Amino acid sequence: MSVSKDPVRGTYYVQCWYKDWTGRRCKKSKRGFKTKKAATAWEVDFLRQMEGTPDMTLNAISNHAERYYNLEKNPSTRWTR
């Protein structure tokens, strides 16, 4: 869990490691946070989502899928499929 400041851009970035559903270690990086607090909040939320614990509720899985679908699809195709 690492939150650092980019000296060139003046923004914060996150680098963290997690295990995917196959057990393989993966690295995730995200840049462009204006505050350290926002970067830390994103990191905690991301790691909680990647935990993949079996006690996740159906509502949590549904919210995650809906967020993914809304980000990946264009607004015009989102409602036609």
N, C-alpha and C positions, 0 to 999 in steps of 0.2 A: 504494500500500500504506500504509494508515493505521490505526493502532491508537491509540485515544484513550480517556480516562477521562470518563465522564459525571458531572458534578459533582452533579447532582440525585439520581441513583440510587446513585452510588458504585460502579458497575460499569464494565467496559470494553466498548467496541464497535469494530467493524471496518467500514471502508468501503473497497471496492476496485473497480477497473474491470477488465473482461475483455472479450475478443472472443468472441462466440458463433459457432456453426458457419457463419453466413452472412457473418461478417466485421464485423458491427455491434457497436459499443461498448456495453456494458451496465454498469450500476452495481449492486453488491450490498452490502447492509448487514446486519449481524447484531449484536444487543445482548445484554447480560446475562452476560458472562463475568466470573467472580470474580477472575481474575488476568490480567495482561498476557501471561504466557507461554501461557496457554490460548487467548487471542484470537489471538496470533501463530501458534500451531500450527494453529488452524482456518483462518486465512487462507492459510497455505502449502498446506495440504491442499486447500482449495477451488480455489485457482489452479492447482494441479497437475492436478486433475480437469478443469478447464475448458480446459486446454491443448489437449486433443484431438489429441495427437500420434499419427501413424499407427503408431508402434511400441508402442502399448499392447497388452498381451497379452490373450488371450481371458479369462484368469482375472480380470484387473483389470476388464474390461468386465462380466463376470458379477457380480463383487462389487458394482460400482456399481449395476447394475440390481437386484440383490437388496436392497440397502440402500434404494433408491428405492421398490421395491415394498412393503417392510415398513413404511416410513414412511407411505405413501399409503393403504394398505388397513387396514380394521378387522381385528382378530385373527379374527373369526368368518368373514369373507369371504376371508381370505388362504389358507386351506387348502381351501376348497371350489371354487376356480376353477383 
